[in-house]
Amino acid sequence: MYPQQIHQYVRQFFQENNCEILRESNDFLNVQLTIEMDKRIMNRPFYWKYLESTGDEPNPAQLTLITDKNRLTESIAGEVVHYGSPRLNQLFKVTKELGSFVQMYEKNVNQSGEQTILTPWVGVNYKITYSSDRTKEILYSLGINLLTGAIINGFQESISHLNLESTIAPNTFHVPYIIKPLRALERLDAVIENQILHDDHTWAEEAKERLRKDLLVLEYFYRDIDEANRPECYEGEKKAMEEQYETKVKVEVINGGLFYLQTNVGIQ
């Protein structure tokens, strides 16, 4: 991310979370945090616990973030944020926490004045990571109809063109779901597990083969030393190799939500 992209992201983050921007240039922002945001990012649990016990007036912190240190023309005291910095990673994490689950309604496009009926769906975006000394990531977007149980892949793409809002439109109602959302999530998780089971896992065998070859090289260097007398560095190098080539499969839910839709989104 370039400094201007980071600046735009940070600015939008605080605006979306109702934090007032007190002062700003192209290179820094001075922000007044809300109570909720102070609790989330400022790491002051004892301060807030004390206030709650005494009933004193809260005083959430102000935060100054420098988004382009090289172009800063003023003498500003603040935190420098860049891609990979702890503060920016923290904001990414909070964004994920706050936006990980949504409830949205398709906007009523019916112009005749008749009632519009919306159907409930659960949609989840998954990331599967296959890792050893190399990493492969695959994204899946699954949706399940809470009336029929029909499951589609590419759910995010199917609804990306729809006009979705966080509140239901007038003269619109949604059908109560038959399949409970938690049960729906279990079904989608099972689809992902089945996908992993049937994926091509030659990558794991190839990683084991690379480990085997590297261990042979390691053994070659220590071939003249009895195993019982080999130095600690030998065990350290061996352990490091085994950790490097260890095969792992990780499934992560990126985000998801409950969607009430009028549009028939690709039932198969």
N, C-alpha and C positions, 0 to 999 in steps of 0.2 A: 504494500500500500504506500502511495506517495503521501507526503505531508498534507497536501490539500484534501486528499481523500480521508485521511485520519481526522483532520479538522472538521470536515463535513459530518463524518460519522459521530464524533464526540458531541458536536453541536446538536445534532438531531436526537441523539440519545438523551441528553438532558432536557431538551424541549419536550420530547414525548413523555418524559417522566415528571413534567411540571416543575422543573428546576429553573429558576429565573437566571438568565444570563446578564450579569451586572455590567460587565465590560468585555470588549472583544476587539481583536484585530484579526488580520489574516494568519497571525502566528501564535495567538494564545486566546484562552477564554477564562474569564473569572465568573464562577457560577455559585449561586446561593442554593445549597442543597435543601431539599425537603427533609422532614423528620424521617420518613421512610427510607429515602436514599442515603441519608447519613448513617442509618442503622445498617444498611446493606454494604456500604463500601468504605466507611471510615474506621471500622474496627475499634469502636468505643463502647463495648458492652457494659463496662463498669459505670461509665458516665450515664448511660441511659437507665441502668438499673438503679443508680442513685436518685435520678430525677423521678422515676416512677415511685420510689419509696418515700420521697420527701414532698412530691407534688410541686416542685419548683418549675418555673417557666422554662421550656426547652429552648435551646439555642443551637440549632443545627449549623454545621460548619459551612464555610465558604471554601471553594476549591479552585486553584488556579492551575491550568494545564497548558503547557507550552507545546504546541504542535509542530513548530518548525524552528528549532533552535538556531539554525544557521542564518535565518533571515530576520531574526528578532532584532528590532531596532531600539527597543526600550529596555531599561533595567528592571526586569520583572523577576520576582521570586516565585517559583512554582515548580511543579513536577514536569519533567520532559517526557512526553509520550511519543512512542514510535512503535512500529510493528514489532511485536515480541516483548514489549515492555510490560512489567507486572500490572500497571494500572490499566493499560488498554486490554490486556487479557482478562482483567477483572470485569471491565465493562462488557466484553464479549460474553463472559459467563453470566452476568446479570441479565443481559439481553436474552440469552437462551432460557434462563429461568423464568423470566417474566412473559416471554412469548412462546413457551414450549407447548401450551395447550390453549386453543381458542374455541369459541362457539360462534358460528357465523350462519347468516341466513341469506339465501339468494333474494335479491331485490325483486319485488313484484313487477313483472313486465306485462302483466295483463291490463289492457286498456279498456276492456269492456265493462268494468265495474263488478265483474263476478269475483267470487272468492277464489283465492289462489291456494292450492294445497302443496305443502312442501314435504318431502320425504327425508327421513334422517339417515345420515351416513356417518361413519367414523373413518377418518383418514389419518394415516401415520406415515411419516417419512423415516426410513431406516438407513443406516450406514453399516455395511459389513466390511470389516477390515481383516484381511489375511496378511499376516506379517511373520517374517523371519529376519534374515539379513536384508530382505527386500519387502516392500509393502505394496499391497494392492487393495484399493478401496472401491466398493460398488454401492451405488445408491438405489434404493427401491422405494417407490411411493405406492402404498396399497390403500385401497378403500373397500369398505364393506357396507352393504345396504342393511340397515337394521330392521327392515321388514322381511326381506327375502333371504338374507344371508349371502347374496351374490358378492363375490370378491373380484376386484379388478386391479390390475397393475397399471401404473401410469396415472394414478388418481390425481396427483398434483397438476399434471399437464391437462387433464380433463376438465378441471375447474378453473384453470388459470385465466380463462377468458370471461368468466362469469362475474357479474356485479354482486359482490358479497358485502354484507354489512353486519355490524355487531348487534343490531336490534332488528326485530321483525317488523316488516312493513305493514301499514294498515290494510285491512280487508284480506289478511293472510293468516293462515293457521297451519300448524304442522301436525302431521300424524304421529301419535305416540309410538315410540319404538317397541318392537316385540323382543328383539335381542338386546339385552342389557349391554351398555358400552364396555364394561369390564370383560364380559364374555366375548364381545367382539374383539377386544384387544388380544385375548387369549388365542382366538382363531387366527388373527393376523400374525401373532408370534409363531404359531405353528406353521404357517406358510413360509415364514423366513427360515425356520429350523429345517423344513423340508428342502428349501432352496439350497441351504448350506450342505445338507446331506447329499444332494444330487449334483453339486458343483464338481468341476474338474479339480481334483486335489493333487495333480502332478507337481504343483509348486512345492508342496510339503516334501514329496519324495526327492525333488531336486535339491531342496535345502539340506536334507539329510545327506545327500551325496556330496554336496560341497563341504559339509562338516567333516565327513569321512576323509576327504582328500586333504583338508587342512590339518586334521589330526595326524595323518600319515606324515605330513611335512614336519609337524611338531615332534613326532616320535623320531624322525630322522635326525634332527638336531641333537636329541638327547640319547641317541642309540648306544653311545659308548659309556653311559652312566647307568648303573643298576637302578632299577625302579625304586628300591628302598632308599637310595642315596641321592635321588634327584632333588634339586633345590626347590624352595617354595615358589619361585617364579614359574616353574614348570606347571605346578598345579593351578597357579593363578592364570597362566595363559590358556590352559586347557578349559578351565571354568569359563573364562571370557568367551572362548570360541563356542562352547555349548550354549551360553546365554545368547550370543549373537545369532546363532542359527536355530534357536528354539522356535518352533512353529506355534502360532497363536491365532485364534479366531475370536474376534470381538464384534458384538452386535450392539449398536448404539441407536437409541431413538432420538432423532434430531428434533422433531416437533410433531404435532398432530392436532386433531380437533374434532369437534362434533359439528357436522355441516348439514343444514336443512336446505334441500335443493328441489327446485321445480324441474330443472333440466334433467333429462335421462342421460346419465354420464356413462355411456359405454358398457352397459350390462352385457355380458357374454353368455 
